[in-house]
Amino acid sequence: MLAFVRGEVRVIVDEAVSEEVLGALSVVDEVYGLSAKVERSDLSSFITKSMNRRRGQVDALELVRSVEGLVPEVGLLIVIVADDIYVNGFNFCFGLAYKRSAVVSTYRLRHQELNTYIARVSKEVSHELGHLLGLNHCVRRDCVMYFSNSVEDTDNKGFKPCDRCRALILS
């Protein structure tokens, strides 16, 4: 499956993100059949550089661009941060994929029940990885590639791409 993706999916989890999030990263293998190299690191210098002080949020596009040098020579990169992120035109976003790297924020995904929190992070990691593999947003509400306008949208969608989206990856 996905034989055209060579190398690794490097996942860097910022030190400010709770340890429990590591359990959410199994979707890389379980959903896409790719191996993930997971590491914890202090990403504060990248976050600070991308911070919009007026908004009190991190500019997701600036953050993704600033970590481009961390992308494996052959492979993809996902960074997970605890800070609130946004893209121009939106009040916030859960994640953003750009070229071969993506960012996922846990800030708005938190929940008092650990299983709900882990499920939300898993879905957003799966969603952004889908973008890195070339998928666009999907109109099916149960597809992981459905655009989440709210955390409820994330709660209601699945962990995997629908059959149509899956076929696009495999074609």
C-alpha positions, 0 to 999 in steps of 0.5 A: 500500500502506498508504495510510491511513498518512500522514506519515513514520516517524521513526527516531531511532538513539541515538548509542551504537548502532553505525553498521551498524544503519542498514542494518537500517532498509530494512525500513520501505520494503521490507516496509511501503512507508513512507518513513523519515526516519532520524537519529542523536541523543543519547537519553541524557537520555531513557534516563537518565530511564527507567533502573531502577537496581536492575535495571540496565535501561531501562523500555521503557514509560517510555522510549516515553512519554518520547519521545512529544514526538518523534513527528511530527505526522502519522506514527510514531516508532521509537527504537533504543537500545543499552541493555538494556530490559524491561517489567514482568513480563518479564526483558527485551524486544527492543522495545515499541510504544505508541500511535504510538511504539516502541523497539527495543533492540540490546542482546540482538540483537548477534552476531559476524556482522554479517549476523545482527546486521542481520537481527535488528535488521531483524526487530525494527524490522519487528515493532514497526512492525507493532504501530504499524500495529495488528497483534497477535502471531501464532502463525505462527513464520515471521511477523515478528509472532510473539512472540520469547521468545528471540533464537533465536525472532527468528532463526527468524522472517521479516522480513514479516507472514504473509498473514493479518497482511498482510491485517489491515493492508490491510483 
